[in-house]
Amino acid sequence: MSERKIKSAVLGYGASFQMGKSHAHWMNDTGRMETIAMCDIDATRCVAAEADYPGITTYPCIEEMLKNKDIELVVVITPHNTHYELAMKALNAGKSVVLEKPMCITVQQATDMIEAAKKNNVMLTTFHNRRHDGDFKAIKEVIDKGTIGDVFQIEAFMGGWNHPSHWWRSDKKISGGAMYDWGAHFVDWMLNFMEGQEMESITGFFQKLVWNDVTNEDQTQAIVKFRNGATADLTISTIAMAPKPRFRILGTKGAITDTWSGSFKLHTMVDGIKVEGDVKYKDGTWNLYYVNLAAHMLDGAPLEVTPESSRRVIAVIETAELSSKAGKTLSAPVP
């Protein structure tokens, strides 16, 4: 096991959710990574970073930061539409890159970044930290154990009747659209529930009907058909007055329903009798994301979130919108 520490930098120290501060903490807390630099175009955020992490070096632009030869890893925590340009600069400067989710906006951007990482012999990954959520881990364990048999249908929903906030995440030019925020987590979850299954086609229904003072869609739906015949259906909505479960997962031996309430409902058969029971969520382990990343970079351990798996998420979201515009089902651009 290597004893040296990975020297990292955080790009984007915005005040929203304090994610820059959090990423630095998670990296430093591994004991195998050290945050030595921060970059933000807002000088007040650089001052905040210096107060949070005394001794770090702050930069007003990425170009200046990338001149620091000690930096090995750059964590990009900026609005969605900036991920591609900033990551390409870092990758081509010989730095490994972690992108906050979503990875980017288009499959072509994802492919370009994957190729740039390979060309420059550096790592590329996405902060799909919610693979470490306790609810996801508990559901995944039940699926992996075969308790509900072979999964053939997943339905997922998030939303209600709520006016979107007036900020960049509601601006389609910046965010990419309504499915690129929480939708990126849901798509990643669903693809992991269907682990090992290749995508065949994607159908989308994107609607703009009510909230005309923001540019994101009001409701988005993506339906993925896998080559084994299974389907996954996700709806993200701000105009749904009637509720739905967060997850309804059907298998050949049982089912799972979940309402984000501390436990999920397991439906199965015992000796020919249909039974239902509550399964508690596990504890979350967000800190293990960077533990794995350090082990990968220092010891050659397998990378938990591969860039190819992140590209599949973008493929679902982008293709669903293209399908909606075309009015027909489209082939999945990546399996």
C-alpha positions as CSV (number, residue, x, y, z in Angstrom):
1,M,0.0,0.0,0.0
2,S,1.4,3.4,-1.1
3,E,2.1,5.8,1.8
4,R,2.2,9.0,-0.3
5,K,-0.8,11.3,-0.5
6,I,-2.7,12.4,-3.6
7,K,-2.5,16.2,-3.9
8,S,-5.9,17.5,-5.0
9,A,-7.6,20.7,-6.0
10,V,-11.3,21.8,-5.8
11,L,-12.6,23.8,-8.8
12,G,-15.7,25.8,-7.8
13,Y,-16.2,26.7,-4.1
14,G,-19.7,28.1,-4.5
15,A,-21.8,28.7,-1.4
16,S,-24.7,26.5,-2.5
17,F,-24.7,23.3,-0.4
18,Q,-21.1,23.9,0.6
19,M,-20.0,21.2,-1.7
20,G,-16.5,22.5,-2.3
21,K,-15.9,22.4,1.5
22,S,-17.4,18.9,1.7
23,H,-15.4,17.4,-1.1
24,A,-12.2,18.8,0.5
25,H,-13.2,17.3,3.8
26,W,-14.0,13.9,2.4
27,M,-10.7,13.7,0.5
28,N,-8.6,14.9,3.5
29,D,-10.5,12.5,5.8
30,T,-9.3,9.4,3.8
31,G,-5.8,10.1,5.2
32,R,-4.5,9.3,1.7
33,M,-5.5,12.6,-0.1
34,E,-4.6,16.2,0.6
35,T,-6.5,19.2,-0.7
36,I,-3.8,21.8,-1.5
37,A,-5.7,24.2,-3.8
38,M,-9.0,25.8,-4.5
39,C,-10.2,27.8,-7.5
40,D,-13.2,30.1,-7.9
41,I,-13.9,33.1,-10.1
42,D,-15.6,34.7,-7.0
43,A,-12.9,36.2,-4.8
44,T,-15.1,36.0,-1.8
45,R,-15.3,32.3,-2.2
46,C,-11.5,32.0,-2.3
47,V,-11.4,33.9,1.0
48,A,-13.9,31.5,2.4
49,A,-11.9,28.5,1.3
50,E,-8.7,30.0,2.9
51,A,-10.6,30.3,6.1
52,D,-12.0,26.8,6.0
53,Y,-8.6,25.2,5.0
54,P,-5.7,27.4,6.2
55,G,-2.6,27.0,4.2
56,I,-4.2,26.0,0.9
57,T,-3.4,28.0,-2.3
58,T,-6.4,29.7,-4.1
59,Y,-6.6,30.7,-7.7
60,P,-9.0,33.0,-9.6
61,C,-9.0,30.9,-12.8
62,I,-8.4,27.3,-13.8
63,E,-5.5,28.2,-16.2
64,E,-3.4,29.5,-13.3
65,M,-4.3,26.6,-11.1
66,L,-3.3,24.0,-13.7
67,K,0.2,25.4,-13.8
68,N,0.7,23.9,-10.3
69,K,2.6,20.7,-11.0
70,D,2.0,19.3,-7.6
71,I,-1.8,18.9,-8.3
72,E,-2.7,15.4,-9.4
73,L,-6.4,15.5,-9.1
74,V,-9.0,18.2,-9.9
75,V,-12.6,18.0,-8.6
76,V,-15.0,20.0,-10.7
77,I,-17.9,21.4,-8.7
78,T,-19.4,23.9,-11.1
79,P,-22.7,24.2,-13.1
80,H,-23.5,21.4,-15.4
81,N,-22.8,23.1,-18.7
82,T,-19.3,23.9,-17.6
83,H,-18.2,20.4,-16.8
84,Y,-17.0,19.5,-20.2
85,E,-14.8,22.5,-21.0
86,L,-13.2,22.6,-17.5
87,A,-12.6,18.8,-17.4
88,M,-11.0,18.8,-20.8
89,K,-8.6,21.5,-19.7
90,A,-7.6,19.6,-16.6
91,L,-7.3,16.2,-18.4
92,N,-5.1,17.7,-21.2
93,A,-3.0,19.3,-18.5
94,G,-2.3,15.8,-17.2
95,K,-4.6,15.9,-14.2
96,S,-7.0,13.3,-13.1
97,V,-10.6,14.5,-12.8
98,V,-13.6,14.0,-10.6
99,L,-16.8,15.5,-12.0
100,E,-19.8,16.3,-9.8
101,K,-22.8,14.7,-11.3
102,P,-24.1,14.8,-13.9
103,M,-20.9,14.0,-15.8
104,C,-21.8,16.4,-18.6
105,I,-24.7,17.2,-21.0
106,T,-24.1,15.0,-24.0
107,V,-22.8,11.5,-24.9
108,Q,-20.3,13.1,-27.3
109,Q,-18.9,15.2,-24.5
110,A,-18.6,12.1,-22.3
111,T,-16.8,10.2,-25.0
112,D,-14.4,13.1,-25.7
113,M,-13.5,13.2,-22.0
114,I,-13.0,9.4,-21.8
115,E,-10.7,9.5,-24.8
116,A,-8.8,12.5,-23.4
117,A,-8.2,10.7,-20.1
118,K,-6.9,7.6,-21.9
119,K,-4.7,9.7,-24.1
120,N,-3.2,11.5,-21.1
121,N,-3.0,8.4,-18.9
122,V,-5.1,10.0,-16.2
123,M,-8.2,9.0,-14.3
124,L,-11.7,10.2,-15.0
125,T,-14.8,9.6,-12.8
126,T,-18.0,11.1,-11.6
127,F,-19.2,11.8,-8.0
128,H,-22.1,9.3,-8.0
129,N,-21.9,9.4,-4.2
130,R,-25.5,8.2,-3.9
131,R,-24.5,4.7,-4.7
132,H,-23.5,4.9,-1.0
133,D,-26.9,5.9,0.2
134,G,-28.3,3.5,2.8
135,D,-31.6,3.1,0.9
136,F,-30.0,2.3,-2.4
137,K,-27.6,-0.2,-0.7
138,A,-30.4,-2.0,1.1
139,I,-32.5,-2.3,-2.1
140,K,-29.5,-3.4,-4.2
141,E,-28.6,-6.1,-1.6
142,V,-32.1,-7.6,-1.8
143,I,-32.0,-7.6,-5.6
144,D,-28.4,-9.0,-5.8
145,K,-29.4,-11.9,-3.4
146,G,-32.1,-12.9,-5.8
147,T,-34.9,-12.4,-3.2
148,I,-37.3,-11.0,-5.8
149,G,-35.9,-13.1,-8.6
150,D,-35.0,-11.5,-12.0
151,V,-36.0,-7.9,-12.2
152,F,-38.1,-7.2,-15.2
153,Q,-39.6,-3.8,-14.5
154,I,-38.5,-0.7,-12.6
155,E,-40.7,2.3,-12.1
156,A,-39.2,5.4,-10.4
157,F,-40.7,8.8,-9.6
158,M,-39.6,12.0,-8.0
159,G,-41.7,15.1,-7.8
160,G,-45.0,16.8,-7.0
161,W,-46.7,20.0,-7.7
162,N,-44.0,22.5,-6.9
163,H,-42.8,25.7,-8.6
164,P,-39.0,25.3,-9.4
165,S,-36.7,27.7,-7.6
166,H,-35.4,30.6,-9.6
167,W,-31.7,29.7,-9.9
168,W,-29.3,28.1,-12.4
169,R,-30.6,24.6,-11.8
170,S,-33.9,25.7,-13.4
171,D,-32.2,27.3,-16.4
172,K,-32.1,24.7,-19.1
173,K,-29.1,26.4,-20.9
174,I,-27.0,25.9,-17.7
175,S,-28.5,22.8,-16.1
176,G,-29.2,20.8,-19.2
177,G,-32.8,20.3,-18.2
178,A,-35.1,18.9,-15.5
179,M,-33.7,15.4,-15.6
180,Y,-30.0,16.3,-15.1
181,D,-30.2,17.0,-11.4
182,W,-31.9,14.4,-9.3
183,G,-32.6,12.5,-12.5
184,A,-28.9,11.7,-12.8
185,H,-29.0,9.9,-9.4
186,F,-32.2,8.0,-10.3
187,V,-30.9,6.8,-13.7
188,D,-27.6,5.7,-12.1
189,W,-29.6,3.8,-9.4
190,M,-31.8,2.1,-12.0
191,L,-28.9,1.1,-14.2
192,N,-27.2,-0.4,-11.1
193,F,-30.3,-2.3,-10.2
194,M,-30.1,-3.7,-13.7
195,E,-26.4,-4.5,-13.4
196,G,-25.0,-6.5,-16.2
197,Q,-28.0,-5.7,-18.6
198,E,-27.3,-3.8,-21.8
199,M,-29.6,-1.0,-23.0
200,E,-31.4,-1.5,-26.3
201,S,-33.7,1.5,-26.7
202,I,-34.8,4.7,-25.0
203,T,-38.2,6.5,-25.2
204,G,-38.8,10.0,-23.8
205,F,-41.7,12.3,-23.1
206,F,-40.7,15.8,-22.1
207,Q,-43.4,18.4,-21.4
208,K,-43.5,22.1,-20.8
209,L,-47.0,23.0,-19.7
210,V,-47.2,25.2,-16.6
211,W,-44.2,27.0,-15.2
212,N,-43.3,29.5,-18.0
213,D,-41.0,31.7,-15.9
214,V,-38.3,29.0,-15.8
215,T,-36.8,27.2,-18.8
216,N,-36.5,23.7,-17.5
217,E,-39.2,21.2,-18.5
218,D,-42.1,20.8,-16.1
219,Q,-42.1,17.0,-16.5
220,T,-39.6,14.5,-18.0
221,Q,-40.0,10.8,-18.5
222,A,-37.4,8.3,-19.8
223,I,-38.2,4.7,-20.5
224,V,-35.3,2.3,-21.1
225,K,-35.7,-1.1,-22.7
226,F,-32.9,-3.6,-22.0
227,R,-31.8,-6.3,-24.4
228,N,-33.2,-9.0,-22.0
229,G,-36.7,-7.4,-22.3
230,A,-36.7,-5.7,-18.9
231,T,-37.7,-2.0,-18.7
232,A,-36.9,0.9,-16.4
233,D,-39.2,4.0,-16.3
234,L,-38.3,7.3,-14.6
235,T,-40.5,10.4,-14.2
236,I,-39.2,13.6,-12.8
237,S,-42.1,16.1,-12.4
238,T,-43.0,19.5,-10.9
239,I,-46.6,19.3,-12.0
240,A,-47.7,16.0,-10.5
241,M,-50.5,16.6,-8.0
242,A,-51.0,12.9,-7.3
243,P,-48.2,11.0,-5.5
244,K,-46.4,7.8,-6.6
245,P,-43.9,5.5,-4.8
246,R,-40.3,6.4,-5.4
247,F,-39.6,2.9,-6.5
248,R,-41.8,0.0,-7.7
249,I,-39.5,-2.8,-8.7
250,L,-41.0,-6.1,-10.0
251,G,-39.2,-9.4,-10.1
252,T,-40.1,-12.9,-11.1
253,K,-40.3,-13.9,-7.4
254,G,-41.4,-10.8,-5.7
255,A,-41.4,-7.0,-5.7
256,I,-40.1,-3.9,-3.9
257,T,-42.0,-0.7,-3.2
258,D,-40.3,2.3,-1.6
259,T,-41.6,5.7,-0.5
260,W,-38.3,7.1,1.0
261,S,-39.5,6.6,4.5
262,G,-36.6,4.8,6.3
263,S,-37.5,1.4,5.1
264,F,-38.9,-0.2,1.9
265,K,-41.6,-2.8,1.5
266,L,-40.6,-6.3,0.4
267,H,-43.3,-8.4,-1.3
268,T,-42.5,-12.1,-1.8
269,M,-43.8,-15.6,-1.4
270,V,-43.0,-18.0,1.5
271,D,-44.2,-21.6,1.2
272,G,-46.8,-20.5,-1.4
273,I,-48.1,-17.7,0.8
274,K,-47.7,-14.0,-0.2
275,V,-46.0,-12.0,2.5
276,E,-45.0,-8.4,3.0
277,G,-42.4,-6.9,5.3
278,D,-40.4,-3.8,5.9
279,V,-36.7,-3.8,5.3
280,K,-34.8,-1.0,7.0
281,Y,-32.3,1.2,5.0
282,K,-28.7,0.7,5.7
283,D,-26.4,3.4,7.0
284,G,-25.0,5.7,4.3
285,T,-21.3,5.6,3.5
286,W,-20.5,8.6,1.4
287,N,-17.0,8.7,2.8
288,L,-16.1,5.5,1.0
289,Y,-16.3,7.1,-2.4
290,Y,-13.0,8.8,-1.9
291,V,-11.6,5.9,0.0
292,N,-12.1,3.9,-3.2
293,L,-10.7,6.7,-5.3
294,A,-7.5,6.8,-3.3
295,A,-7.1,3.0,-3.4
296,H,-7.6,3.1,-7.2
297,M,-5.0,5.9,-7.8
298,L,-2.4,4.7,-5.2
299,D,-2.9,0.9,-5.2
300,G,-4.5,0.0,-8.5
301,A,-7.8,-1.1,-6.9
302,P,-10.8,-1.3,-9.2
303,L,-12.5,2.1,-9.8
304,E,-16.0,2.1,-8.4
305,V,-17.6,4.7,-10.7
306,T,-16.1,4.2,-14.2
307,P,-16.5,6.9,-16.8
308,E,-18.2,4.5,-19.0
309,S,-20.9,3.9,-16.4
310,S,-21.3,7.6,-16.0
311,R,-21.7,8.0,-19.8
312,R,-24.6,5.5,-19.7
313,V,-26.5,7.9,-17.4
314,I,-26.0,10.8,-19.8
315,A,-27.0,8.5,-22.7
316,V,-30.4,7.9,-21.0
317,I,-31.1,11.5,-20.3
318,E,-29.9,13.0,-23.6
319,T,-31.6,10.3,-25.7
320,A,-34.9,10.5,-23.9
321,E,-35.0,14.2,-24.8
322,L,-34.1,13.5,-28.4
323,S,-36.7,10.8,-28.5
324,S,-39.4,13.2,-27.2
325,K,-38.5,15.7,-29.9
326,A,-38.5,13.1,-32.6
327,G,-41.7,11.5,-31.4
328,K,-40.3,8.0,-31.5
329,T,-38.2,5.5,-29.7
330,L,-34.5,5.7,-30.4
331,S,-31.7,3.1,-30.1
332,A,-29.4,3.5,-27.1
333,P,-26.2,5.2,-28.2
334,V,-24.2,3.1,-25.8
335,P,-25.2,-0.3,-24.4
